[in-house]
Amino acid sequence: MRTQIYEIARRSVLQTLRQPALVIPPIVFPLIMMAINTGGLNAATDLPGFPADTYLDFAIAVPFLQCSLFACINAGASLARDVESGFLKRLAMTPMQRAALLIGNLGGVMLVSLVSALIYIVVGFAAGMDFEAGPLGVLALLVLAQLIALAFAALGAFVGLRSGSGETVQGFFPLFFVLLFLSSMSLPRPLIEQDWFRFIATYNPVSYLIEGIRSFIITGWDAEALALGFGIAIAMAALAIAAASGALRTRLVRT
Amino acid sequence: MRRFLQVAGAVAWRSIHKVATTPQLLLPSVIFPMFFFIAFAGGLSNVGNVPGFDFPSGYTAFQFVFVLLQASAFGGVFTGFGIAADFENGFARRLLLAAPNRLGIIGGYAIAAAARTTFVGVLLFGVALLTGMQVGGDGVDLAGLVLLAYLTSFAATLWSAGVAMRLRTLQAGPLMQMPVFLVLFLAPVYVPLGLLAGWVHTVAKVNPFTPLIETGRDFISGSPASAGPAYAIAAALVVLFGWWAVRGLRSAEAAGG
């Protein structure tokens, strides 16, 4: 089993590293957006009740989520390509276990996600981020970020396996993008003025994922935010992995 | 001139028909501006209460102008994607052979992009009014805003056409999209120029899109606007990217489509 995971993960990592288009956008695009929003919305810190001194401290949580969205699309597109190219059919004739195939395939995007998270943290500190949770908090943040990336990557894998079409996976990107925008991404929920928007943001799980990461930076160790952030990330990851596993089973039976 | 108009009309009709009858082409150009408008005007409306933010028509109108100009620009970029697709599937090659006036091809794509801008702009305006946008400007002011939107659309279309005709592949998509995206977002998107901070403020001051968006906001609020510089910049961009697109067309001709 371990050898199988290693071989599939190695293939996934190499496949990812050989395509700059899979590595550069998840790292660069969120940083560009953060840099633009930090300058553009810094005035929002003057609003009464705004929880951070600089917009950078508030906004740096967002790239971790954007990177997870890229992980989702990349994982889904990679598996869809394997379906389209017949690679999965050939694998089905080997003694490869489903779990090894799924875990190994997520290896590449998880690696990109980890590297991206480290880069965001380094860039954040270089830009003057005030990190309240201390060194242990950095480690905990990385764990939460990886959990979130795993949840979204597994979701992408589910879509990729279920549809077997890279185009369909790409078509899901706007949907996830909408979830991100309709969250507490740009302003804290209590400061969202429009009731309907605050309502959506309150019921949008992405808000709690962002707030979990954000809490390490602007509050320190906030038990409620962390419980919600970790809880939702774990639940999403478990559900998505179960769904992806089911889709893989169906896909292998079909072939 | 008659040949130019014939070719432009035919290319425009085909592009409009193709977009109108293909949901996966039509929907992104409609849904994304609506979504940005909802996300910005709804989620960030409290930003209008920041000290120093004194836009008379309110935050919804403030964001409407940005989203309208953004939709116009991206309508042009999406048209560029269509041109690249035409080169990939071989249609553009046949078009180059058949067209008695090839400049009409560019003209046709620009007309198609303008039609897209009209469609999305009308929808956006309707949604904005329904969500309570206050319009302080009169009919002449709104006409001024619409003209700015068309000029933005033409400039973005010509830029994207130049790229598409040089590279002739859909893989050039990010090259068409990314510069437009950066120019748009490095302007005063969320707050007026004076409230921007750091390097974004420095860049926004020299960004050619900033006067366009500020003038557009002056129009919607009915504030006295000195629109001359904005129109001069927009016209200069159209001329510059028009030259870029024509050179791109010559490059495609030299390559045999």
Contacts between the chains, C-beta under 8 A, distances in Angstrom:
chain1	res1	chain2	res2	distance
A	32	B	182	7.5
A	33	B	185	7.9
A	35	B	199	7.8
A	35	B	200	7.6
A	36	B	185	5.0
A	36	B	186	6.5
A	36	B	189	8.0
A	36	B	200	6.1
A	37	B	190	7.8
A	38	B	197	7.8
A	38	B	198	7.3
A	38	B	200	7.6
A	39	B	196	5.8
A	39	B	197	5.2
A	39	B	198	4.6
A	39	B	199	6.2
A	39	B	200	2.6
A	39	B	201	6.4
A	40	B	185	7.7
A	40	B	188	7.6
A	40	B	189	5.5
A	40	B	190	4.7
A	40	B	191	6.7
A	40	B	196	6.1
A	40	B	200	5.7
A	41	B	44	7.7
A	41	B	47	6.9
A	41	B	190	5.2
A	41	B	191	7.2
A	42	B	196	7.7
A	42	B	197	3.8
A	42	B	198	7.1
A	43	B	47	7.2
A	43	B	50	4.6
A	43	B	52	7.2
A	43	B	53	7.2
A	43	B	191	5.0
A	43	B	195	4.2
A	43	B	196	7.7
A	43	B	197	7.0
A	44	B	44	7.9
A	44	B	46	7.8
A	44	B	47	5.4
A	44	B	50	6.3
A	44	B	190	7.9
A	46	B	50	5.2
A	46	B	51	5.5
A	47	B	46	6.2
A	47	B	47	7.6
A	47	B	49	6.5
A	47	B	50	6.1
A	55	B	197	8.0
A	171	B	24	7.9
A	174	B	28	7.2
A	174	B	31	7.3
A	174	B	32	7.4
A	178	B	35	6.1
A	181	B	35	7.0
A	181	B	39	4.2
A	181	B	43	7.3
A	182	B	39	6.6
A	182	B	43	7.3
A	185	B	43	7.9
A	186	B	43	5.7
A	186	B	44	5.7
A	187	B	43	6.6
A	187	B	44	6.4
A	187	B	46	6.2
A	187	B	47	7.6
A	191	B	46	5.3
A	192	B	43	6.1
A	192	B	46	6.7
A	193	B	45	4.6
A	193	B	46	4.1
A	193	B	49	7.7
A	194	B	42	4.7
A	194	B	43	7.3
A	194	B	45	5.6
A	196	B	42	7.1
A	197	B	38	8.0
A	197	B	42	4.2
A	197	B	43	5.0
A	201	B	43	7.5
